Every structure is written in C-alpha cells, then in structure tokens.
Amino acid sequence: MGPVNLLLWAVGVVLVIIGYNRARGPWARYQALKEQDANVARYEAWRGGVRSDDERTGASVAMQVLRRQARTAGAIAIVGVVCIFLGFLIR
C-alpha cells in the first residue's frame, strides 16, 4: 500500500461524496416536478383536454435541466468509484 493508493482512495472518496451531494438536490426536485406533471396530465385527461407528448412546458424544460445536473453529478461520483477501484488495482 503506497502513497499512490492512498491518494487514489482519498480522491475517490471525495469525488463520490461531492457527486452524491450535487445529485441529491436536483434529483429530488426532478422527481417532484415529474409527479406534478403526471398529476396535471391526469387532470387534463379527466377534463377531456388533449395534451401532446411533444409539447414543451416550463416544467419539462426544468426537468431536462435537472436531469442534466443529476447526470453530471452522477458522472463525478462514477469517476470517484473508478479512482477507488484503481487504488485497489495498482500495486
């Protein structure tokens, strides 16, 4: 166990923590917006309104942005996991 291993583990753990913390907020907000959008769709269907799937709303744009933020944070966490794995792999 050398200094390179320790450095990779430390960097990996820090990146996983940062990625998780950055993904948690946008993912929770995305789930809330998705549920709200589903409620609106059910209400409009109940009223007899027609809602096309390709219709862009403010909520759909916000969900797209939140998904991108969560995906970026998830990529950071994955890089952290790879660093931890490399820390174990390198001798």
ZIWO-V961940 format. One record per residue. N is the residue number from 0. RES is the residue in three letters. SS is DSSP state (hx for helix, st for strand, lp for the rest). Layout:
N RES SS
N RES SS
This chain:
0 MET lp
1 GLY lp
2 PRO hx
3 VAL hx
4 ASN hx
5 LEU hx
6 LEU hx
7 LEU hx
8 TRP hx
9 ALA hx
10 VAL hx
11 GLY hx
12 VAL hx
13 VAL hx
14 LEU hx
15 VAL hx
16 ILE hx
17 ILE hx
18 GLY hx
19 TYR hx
20 ASN hx
21 ARG hx
22 ALA hx
23 ARG hx
24 GLY hx
25 PRO hx
26 TRP hx
27 ALA hx
28 ARG hx
29 TYR hx
30 GLN hx
31 ALA hx
32 LEU hx
33 LYS hx
34 GLU hx
35 GLN hx
36 ASP hx
37 ALA hx
38 ASN hx
39 VAL hx
40 ALA hx
41 ARG hx
42 TYR hx
43 GLU hx
44 ALA hx
45 TRP hx
46 ARG hx
47 GLY lp
48 GLY lp
49 VAL lp
50 ARG lp
51 SER lp
52 ASP lp
53 ASP lp
54 GLU lp
55 ARG lp
56 THR lp
57 GLY hx
58 ALA hx
59 SER hx
60 VAL hx
61 ALA hx
62 MET hx
63 GLN hx
64 VAL hx
65 LEU hx
66 ARG hx
67 ARG hx
68 GLN hx
69 ALA hx
70 ARG hx
71 THR hx
72 ALA hx
73 GLY hx
74 ALA hx
75 ILE hx
76 ALA hx
77 ILE hx
78 VAL hx
79 GLY hx
80 VAL hx
81 VAL hx
82 CYS hx
83 ILE hx
84 PHE hx
85 LEU hx
86 GLY hx
87 PHE hx
88 LEU hx
89 ILE lp
90 ARG lp
